[in-house]
Amino acid sequence: MPTSPSDSRSRWVALVTGALSILIAVLYLLMVTWLDRQGPLLPPPPEALGLAAEPAVAVAVPDDVAKVPPRG
């Protein structure tokens, strides 16, 4: 049975796509294996994210508010 040019092109595209998919999967597995051998992945310190600890802010509480008994 003769194949049309569109059939051969479709087959070629399918083979190339499958080969790329397998290549990406193998590269992913190699990368994960390599990263796993480096030890556990730890989150970056807060300083690296720009979230350095800020000094606590003092809040003044008026005396009359401090003497109110708690609800309960």
Backbone as JSON, one array per atom type, in Angstrom:
{
  "sequence": "MPTSPSDSRSRWVALVTGALSILIAVLYLLMVTWLDRQGPLLPPPPEALGLAAEPAVAVAVPDDVAKVPPRG",
  "N": [[0.84, -1.16, 0.0], [0.81, 2.1, -0.95], [2.23, 5.01, 0.59], [1.1, 8.26, 1.38], [2.51, 11.59, 0.96], [1.77, 13.15, 3.18], [1.3, 11.23, 5.13], [3.85, 10.16, 5.57], [5.13, 12.4, 6.52], [3.69, 12.87, 8.88], [4.35, 10.57, 10.3], [7.1, 10.99, 10.61], [7.12, 13.34, 12.17], [5.89, 12.33, 14.47], [7.8, 10.44, 15.31], [10.04, 12.08, 15.85], [8.98, 13.73, 17.86], [8.41, 11.82, 19.84], [11.03, 10.89, 20.36], [12.22, 13.25, 21.37], [10.67, 13.55, 23.67], [11.39, 11.29, 25.19], [14.12, 11.86, 25.52], [14.0, 14.23, 27.05], [12.81, 13.19, 29.36], [14.79, 11.39, 30.27], [16.92, 13.17, 30.75], [15.76, 14.67, 32.79], [15.49, 12.72, 34.83], [18.21, 12.17, 35.28], [19.07, 14.67, 36.21], [17.55, 14.93, 38.59], [18.57, 12.76, 40.02], [21.24, 13.55, 40.32], [20.9, 15.93, 41.83], [19.79, 14.84, 44.12], [21.88, 13.42, 45.21], [23.44, 15.41, 46.22], [22.66, 16.02, 48.73], [20.19, 16.91, 51.24], [17.77, 19.27, 50.12], [17.68, 22.48, 51.26], [15.75, 25.23, 52.49], [16.33, 28.63, 51.48], [18.13, 31.04, 53.51], [16.39, 33.55, 55.47], [17.49, 36.06, 54.91], [18.32, 35.94, 52.29], [16.02, 36.19, 50.88], [15.25, 38.71, 51.31], [13.9, 39.1, 53.63], [14.74, 39.9, 56.19], [15.05, 39.81, 59.74], [13.14, 42.13, 61.51], [13.44, 44.78, 63.89], [11.55, 44.67, 66.91], [8.6, 46.61, 67.37], [7.85, 49.02, 69.73], [4.85, 49.36, 71.5], [2.78, 51.71, 72.88], [0.58, 51.44, 75.57], [-2.27, 52.82, 76.88], [-2.86, 53.58, 80.38], [-5.5, 53.26, 81.34], [-6.64, 51.43, 79.58], [-5.17, 49.19, 80.03], [-6.1, 48.38, 82.51], [-8.58, 47.25, 82.21], [-10.72, 44.56, 82.88], [-10.39, 41.17, 81.74], [-12.63, 39.62, 79.36], [-14.99, 37.13, 80.12]],
  "CA": [[0.0, 0.0, 0.0], [1.66, 3.3, -1.01], [1.95, 6.03, 1.6], [1.07, 9.62, 0.85], [3.52, 12.46, 1.61], [1.32, 13.61, 4.5], [1.48, 10.12, 6.06], [5.27, 10.05, 5.93], [5.45, 13.57, 7.35], [3.09, 12.62, 10.19], [5.16, 9.55, 10.98], [8.37, 11.63, 10.96], [6.86, 14.24, 13.3], [5.63, 11.49, 15.64], [9.07, 9.86, 15.77], [10.87, 13.15, 16.43], [8.34, 14.13, 19.11], [8.65, 10.74, 20.81], [12.45, 10.89, 20.74], [12.44, 14.4, 22.25], [10.02, 13.27, 24.95], [12.24, 10.34, 25.91], [15.35, 12.58, 25.87], [13.7, 15.13, 28.17], [12.58, 12.36, 30.55], [16.08, 10.87, 30.74], [17.65, 14.31, 31.32], [15.11, 14.99, 34.07], [15.88, 11.72, 35.82], [19.62, 12.38, 35.61], [19.18, 15.88, 37.02], [17.01, 14.63, 39.91], [19.53, 11.87, 40.68], [22.41, 14.36, 40.68], [20.53, 16.82, 42.93], [19.54, 14.03, 45.31], [23.19, 13.03, 45.79], [24.06, 16.59, 46.83], [22.17, 16.15, 50.1], [18.84, 17.45, 51.28], [17.6, 20.66, 49.7], [17.23, 23.31, 52.37], [15.27, 26.53, 52.02], [17.34, 29.68, 51.67], [17.93, 31.81, 54.75], [15.49, 34.7, 55.24], [18.22, 37.2, 54.36], [18.41, 35.8, 50.85], [14.74, 36.57, 50.3], [14.97, 40.09, 51.69], [12.98, 39.06, 54.77], [15.55, 39.93, 57.41], [14.28, 40.08, 60.96], [13.05, 43.55, 61.83], [13.33, 44.98, 65.34], [10.17, 44.79, 67.4], [8.15, 47.98, 67.56], [7.22, 49.19, 71.04], [3.52, 49.95, 71.42], [2.37, 52.29, 74.16], [-0.8, 51.13, 75.93], [-2.69, 53.72, 77.96], [-3.11, 52.91, 81.66], [-6.91, 52.9, 81.53], [-6.92, 50.26, 78.77], [-4.49, 48.07, 80.66], [-6.81, 47.98, 83.74], [-9.87, 46.64, 81.89], [-10.64, 43.12, 83.14], [-10.66, 40.37, 80.54], [-13.98, 39.04, 79.25], [-14.96, 35.71, 80.35]],
  "C": [[0.9, 1.24, 0.0], [1.24, 4.32, 0.05], [1.99, 7.4, 0.95], [2.13, 10.46, 1.55], [3.08, 12.94, 2.99], [1.46, 12.51, 5.54], [2.94, 10.0, 6.5], [5.69, 11.23, 6.8], [4.9, 13.37, 8.76], [3.9, 11.61, 10.98], [6.48, 10.15, 11.45], [8.19, 12.55, 12.17], [6.62, 13.43, 14.57], [6.92, 10.9, 16.19], [9.95, 10.91, 16.44], [10.3, 13.58, 17.78], [8.56, 13.08, 20.2], [10.08, 10.71, 21.29], [12.76, 12.06, 21.67], [11.83, 14.16, 23.63], [10.87, 12.33, 25.79], [13.53, 11.02, 26.36], [15.11, 13.5, 27.06], [13.49, 14.32, 29.45], [13.89, 11.84, 31.13], [16.9, 11.99, 31.38], [17.07, 14.71, 32.68], [15.53, 14.0, 35.15], [17.35, 11.87, 36.23], [19.8, 13.6, 36.51], [18.67, 15.62, 38.44], [17.97, 13.74, 40.7], [20.74, 12.66, 41.16], [22.08, 15.28, 41.86], [20.3, 16.04, 44.22], [20.85, 13.61, 45.98], [23.87, 14.19, 46.5], [23.65, 16.75, 48.29], [20.79, 16.77, 50.06], [18.82, 18.91, 50.83], [17.0, 21.44, 50.86], [16.71, 24.63, 51.82], [16.34, 27.59, 52.25], [17.09, 30.42, 52.98], [17.05, 33.03, 54.45], [16.21, 35.9, 54.62], [18.3, 37.14, 52.84], [17.12, 36.23, 50.16], [14.37, 38.02, 50.62], [14.0, 40.17, 52.87], [13.75, 39.04, 56.08], [14.67, 40.31, 58.6], [14.31, 41.57, 61.25], [12.93, 43.7, 63.35], [11.86, 45.14, 65.73], [9.84, 46.25, 67.65], [7.44, 48.05, 68.92], [5.88, 49.88, 70.85], [3.15, 50.44, 72.81], [0.9, 51.99, 74.39], [-1.19, 52.08, 77.06], [-3.04, 52.94, 79.22], [-4.55, 52.46, 81.8], [-7.29, 51.67, 80.69], [-6.31, 49.02, 79.41], [-5.25, 47.55, 81.88], [-8.16, 47.33, 83.46], [-9.77, 45.14, 82.12], [-10.97, 42.32, 81.87], [-12.08, 39.84, 80.56], [-13.94, 37.58, 79.6], [-15.99, 35.24, 81.22]]
}
